[in-house]
Every structure is written in structure tokens, then in C-alpha cells.
């Protein structure tokens, strides 16, 4: 069935294409592979009859038009494969499209790409010959360089650890540089093909030549930059040495005094030193805030409570500072009202410092210090 449909699709692909895509859901793996191969043959046939190119190439006995100065028109089967690839509802069709596209590349596209680059290089050579009379190259191909840079330094660095390839790299390097300057994509294509070869020597030669071409282009700039940095560092060091020597000479030339001058000691400052709030360095929230009775230096002890008259501040106080803050009733000027007691301290000074600490961190809260509670000496 697949073969029969394939023969019909060669003549009427546009009409049969939707049926072929739907068919991929129903056929076996082997039949899908056969369908991909048939699509490959259809592609070669459509490419063969495609006309209007700038030149033609021959691949396996067939001629194909190629476009050197513009994009090639897309064949019907290429358009269909692009659509199949985007159809997430037909996974089998997507797999066939991937396989068929791979066949397109293996049968024609890679060879076409390579030959197009060759044709462009030939055109470039012809233009140079017409305009200049001779085809000038920075390095004459075929003659290994003998200078210290391309003949010795670059091949030595590129083949470090694989010295047996040094002669080969030195011999090939001029042509590699020339091709890279004219068409770097062609060089990358060739080197990639060599690196995927089953020949281990060709793989090693390819990797070393790739390194050599890179070094030939950029090593001179690295060397020049290193020399410039070293020169700048040397000039800076010499200048620093001269400056130190001049300072030492100046100190030696100063007249010495027979009497020792004692520098007056600075008078102690009468300015009050800023007080560090002890509550700033504590970790919050604390389970229990305030002072304990053990902190008292003498009895009776006065505990000064710190309040917040804002009842809605209790959750903030508990969450950020004192988990033991509680609502309580207090009297002020004969009036009873509810407020939040945060903590109590054994001195008015410590209560004031705690009040300032909270108010500085929470501008929306105004605290008050209440009347002290007197604790007598324990019996």
C-alpha cells in the first residue's frame, strides 16, 4: 500500500499529502520508515525540476539548480514536512517528518551547501583576478612558513602533547588560514566533518589545525597585550621606586635637632561621649522583656513600666519585640483606661532607653513610662 501511494504521490503530491499525514497514525514503524524514504525520493524529484537558479550542480548523476545570491524556493514536500513537524496532535507524523528531513540532508542538502560554497569561492577568485591581475594572498599556499610565528611558535603550541602532528599542521596551516579568511563557514564544515571521521589521525589533525588557525589569528594580540601590561607595570614600579628614594633622601638631608621635642599630650575632651542604647544589640522578639529582680543593686527596688496607650499595637509589639506584652488597666490622673504594658525596668534611665529604642524603630507608636512599682527587700 505504501509503495502504491508513493508512486501516486510522485505525480500528485499536493492532493495525496493530507492522506499521507493521516496514514502515519495507522501504519507500522517499518512502513513509516519506508514512507520517509519515499518522501525523500519525492524531494529529489521536486528539486530536480526546480528551475531559475544562478548555477547548477550534479549530485549522483542528477543536475539541480542552485541559488548563489538569494534563498532557494522551497519545494512542496519541504513545506509539508514543516507543517507535519508543528502538528502536535500527530506524533507519528512528526517523527516521519524528522526522518524525512534527515534524508533530505543526507541525499542532497549537505552536498548542495558544500558545492554552493565552492562556487562562491570560484566567483570570488575570478573577481580578484579580473580586478587585480593576480590573486593576492597573505600567505602563498603550498609553502610551509619558516618564520618564528607561523613556522615555529603557533605549530608548537597547537600540537603540544601530540608533537607528531606538528609537521602536518605547519604544512596545512597556510591554506587553512587562507580558507578561513575567505570563507570561515567552509573551514568549519570541513573541520567538523574530519572530527566526526572514524579515522583517529584525521580527528587529531583536525582538532590541532583548528587550534592553530585560532592561535594564528589571535595569539599576536594576546602577546602584544601582555607586553603592554608588563611595560605599564614596570613603568609604575620604577616610578614608585624613584619616589621612595627621593623621600628617603629628603629625610636624610633634614638637619637633626640636639634636643628632643616632646609632643604635648592632647587634653582630655570634656564633650560627653554618645551613649550606646543597650537594647539595640539584643535579638528580638524576646519571650520575656524587661529587667528581673536580680538586677536590683539595692532595696527597695522601683520598677518603671513602659506602656503603649494604643491597644491596636499589641500584635505588632508581640510579633516584633516582646511576646509577653499584655493588656491591662492603669490609672492616670484619676482616669482609668486600658493600655498595653510592654516591659518594666529597675531604673528610670533604662525605661527611657527602651522607650526611645521602640519609638525610633516604630514611628507610629508613642510610648509612656508609668509610675514605678516599689518592691521591698525580700524577707
ZIBEL-V400693 format. One line per field, one symbol per residue. ss: DSSP state (H for helix, E for strand, C for the rest). phi: phi as a letter, one per 40 degrees, with the letter a starting at -180 (. if undefined). Layout:
ss=???
phi=???
This chain:
ss=CHHHHHHHHHHCHHHHHHHHHHHCCCCCHHHHHHHHHHHHHHHHHHHHCCCCCCEEEEECCEEEEECCCCCCCCCHHHHHHHHHHCCCCCHHHHHHHHHHHHHHHHHHHHHHHHHHHHHHHHHHHHHHHHHHCCCCCCCCCCCCCCCCHHHHHHHHHHCCCCHHHHHHHHHHHHHHHHHHHHCHHHHHHHHHHHHCCCCHHHHHHHHHHHHHHHHHHHHHHHHHHHHHHHHHHHHHHHHHHHHHHHHHHHHHHCCCCCCCCCCCCCCCCCCCCCCCCCCCCCCCCECCCCCCHHHCCCCCEEEEEEEECCHHHHHHHHHHCECCCEEEEEEECCEEEEEEEEEEECCHHHHHHHHHHHHHHCCCCCEEECCCEEECCCC
phi=.ccccccccdcbccccdccccccccbccccccccccccccccccccccccbhccabbbbfgbcbcbbcbacccccccccccccccccccbcccccccccccccdcccadccccccccccccccccccccccbgbccbcbccgbccbcccccbccccccbcgbccccccccccddccccccccaccccccccccccccccccccccccccccccccdcbccccccccccccccccccccccccccccccccccccccccbccccccccccccccccccccccccbcbcbbgcccccccabcbbbccbbbcccccccccccbbbcccacacbbafgbcacabccabbcacccccccdccccccbdcbbbbbcccbcbcccc
